[in-house]
Amino acid sequence: MTGRVLLNAFVALVAAFLVLPILAIVPAAFSAQSFIRLPPDTWSVRWWHTFFADASWRVTLLASLEVAALTTSISIVAGTAAALGIARSGPRARAFFTALFLGPVVTPAIVLAVALYSMARATGLVGTMTALVLAHTTLALPFVVLNVGVSLDGLDRRLLLAAAGLGADDFRIFRTVTLPLIAPGVVGGAVFAFVTSFDEVVLSIFLAGPTVKTLPVRIWEEIRLAYTPVVAVGATVMLLLALGAASVSRVLSRK
């Protein structure tokens, strides 16, 4: 009994250590002062008004949503196709391609950013929406491949053989049998892809430009100039969108 209590207390401390610093930014967004202080002496929504009234913040928020949506769409299609190909490969080929897709995840972000910046600069794509979407897709694609791959590992192959035996072609088998069964993996991969793209800052700093800038880059620039509660508002908006995406994923997975 004592061991269980100690274990639960340790888990609670670890959870608090991970979550509380993130949640602490929320009350800072409702401060009336011109600087961040926890807890705020007085409460106000003045910085929320500043955030949404400032065109530069609105534009970067919309740009982040657009980049994340495009990244998610590309990652779902390409990642699902890649996961299907890996699932049909032999053990050695599967291990090789899985490691290949995990490369962007295990590679240090700054190394990947320098490499992608060099390629984008050589092709004239620095500061464009295309560069940001391609770079974010590089990071998001592994999460789709892994999530869909897990769903494919639990797929009963006899169902596919039964559909083929009844005369269904490959596309109809995928549309009516495979896709509905791996839908939780596709939805989970889509959520990971969206959140990964929306929160990405290192690659975005290297590839963003005056005309195309994401919300994390705008927050970084604001911190360098003045650490006001409007930064906390931007961070809270990002947190709410991430929680919203996770909630949608949970609801769709249950259905």
N, C-alpha and C positions, 0 to 999 in steps of 0.2 A: 504493500500500500504506500509506504513512504517513497519507494522507488518510482512509483507511478506519479506521485505528486511532484517529486523533483524533476521528473522528465517533462511533465506538463508545464512546470514553471520555466524550465530551460527553453522549451519550444516557444512559450509566450514571450520570453525575453528576446529570443532571436527574431520573432515576428515583429516585435516592437522596434528592435534595432533596424529592421529593414523598412518598415512601413512608416513609422512616425516622422522621420526626416522628410519623406515625400508629402505626407499630409500637412506638415507644418507650413508648407508654402501657401495653403489655402487661406488661413486667417490673415496672412500677410497681404493677400490681394484685397482685403477689405479694410485696410488701414487708411486713416485720414491724414496721416503724416506724409511728408515728402521723402521719407526714407523708410526702409524696412526695419521693423522692430517687432519682436515676438515676446509676449502677445502685444497687439496694438493697444496704445493708450486710448484711442478713440476709434470708432468704427465708421466706415463710410463706403459708398460705392463710386466715389469720384474717379478712381483709377479705372474702373470698368467703363465708365463713360469716356474717359480719355482713350482707352484702348479701342473702343468701337467707333469713336468719333474721328480718330486719326486715320487718314487714308492709307498711310504706310503700313500700319498694323493690319488693316482689313485686307489689303492687297496681298500681303505675305501669308495671311491665314488662308485666303482663297487659293493662292499658289501652292501651298502645302497640301491642301485638300485635292487639288487637281493632280499634282505629282503623285500623291499617294493612291488616288483612284486609278490612274494610268498604270502605275507600277503594279498594283494589285491585279488588274485585268491581264496584263502581260504575264505576270508570274503564275497566275492560275492556269492559263492555257499552256504555257511552256513547261511549267513545273509538273502538271498532271501528265502531259505527254512524256516527259522525261521519266517520271515515276513508273509509268506503264512500261516503257522500254527497259528500265532497270529491272523491274519485276520479272520480265521475260528472259533476262540474261542468265548466264551461268554464274556459279558462285564467285569465280575469279573476276569476271567482268562486272558483276554487281558490286563487289568490294572496291574495284577500281573507280567506277563511275560515282559511287557514293562518296568516296574520298575526294573525287574531283569536284563534285558539287559542294562539298563542305569547305573547300578551299577559302572562299571569301569570308566564311565565318571565323575560321581559325587564324587567318592572316590579320596582323595588326592593322587597325583602321587607317593609321597615318600612312603605312606602306601602300595600302590599296588606294588611298586618296591621291598620293603622288603619282602612282602608275596611271590611274584613270585621268588625272589632270594632264599628264604628258600626252596621252592618246587624244584627249579632247582638244588640247591646244594644237596638236598636229593637224587635226581635221577641222579646226575652226568652230568647235562646238561649245567652247567655254562660255558660260553665261547664257546658255539656252535651255529651254525646257527639255529638249531632247537629251542633253547631257545628263541632267538631273534624273530623268526617268530611267535611262539606261544604267546609270550608276546605282540608283536605288534598287533597280531590278536585280542587279548583281548580288546585292545583299539579301534581298527578299526571297529570291528563287530557292535557296537551300531549304528554307522553312516550309515551302510548299512541297518540295520533293520529299522531305522527311515525313510530313504529316500525311500526305497521300500514300507514301510508301508503307506507313504503319497500317493504314486502312486496307491496302492491297494484301498485306501479309495475313490479315484475318479474313480474306475473301475466300469463300468456298468455290474452288474451281469447278466443281461438279455442276454448279448452276450455269456456268458459261458453256460447258459441254452440252448440257441439256438444251440450252437455247440454240446452240449450233445444230444440234441434232434435230431440232424442230424446224430448221430451215432459215434461221435468222442470219443475216450477214454480219460482218465485224462491226460496222457502225451501229446497227440496230442492237446488237448485244451490248455495246458500250453504252448506248443511250438508255436502254430499258432495264439492263441488269447491273452492269458494272458501276455506272455513275450514281444511281440511287444508293448503292451499297457503300460506296466510298465517299458519299456526300459529307459525312462528319469530318473526314480528313481534308476535303477540299475547303470546307467552311473554316476549319481551324487554320489551314495554311493561308487562306485569304486574310484572316484577322491578323495573323503574325506578319504577313506581308504589308498590310496597311499600317500597322503600328510601327514596324521597322522603318518604313519610308517616312512616315509623318514625324518620327522622333529623330531621324538621322541629322547629325550636325556636322561631323568631320568632313564627309564627302561634299556636303552642301556648301561648306565654307570655301572649299577649293573650286567648286564648279559653278557656284552662283555668280550672278552679275548684277549690274544696276537695274536691269529690266526684269530679271527673274530672280527672286529671292524668297526663301522659305521662312516660316515662322521661327524655327530654331536659330537660323542665321540672324534674323532681326533681333531676337532676344540676346544673342551673343554680342551683337554690336551695341545694344543698349546697355548691357552690363559694363562694357568697356568705357562708356561715356558717363553714365549716371545710373546708379543702382537704386532705382525708384520702384515703388510697388507695382507699377505697370508691368514690370518684368514678371512679378508674381501672378498677375492676371493672365499673361500669356502662358505661363507654365501651368496654371490651373485649367485653362482652356484645353491644353494638350492632355492633361490628366483626365479631364472629363470625356474627351473624345476617345481616349484609350479604354476607359472603363465602359463607355457606350459600345464600342466595338466588341469588347469581351462579352458584354451582356447579350448583344445580338447573336454572337456565336453560340452562346449557351442555349438561347431560346431555339435557334434553328437546329442545333444538334439534337435537342430533345424531340423536336417535331420529326 
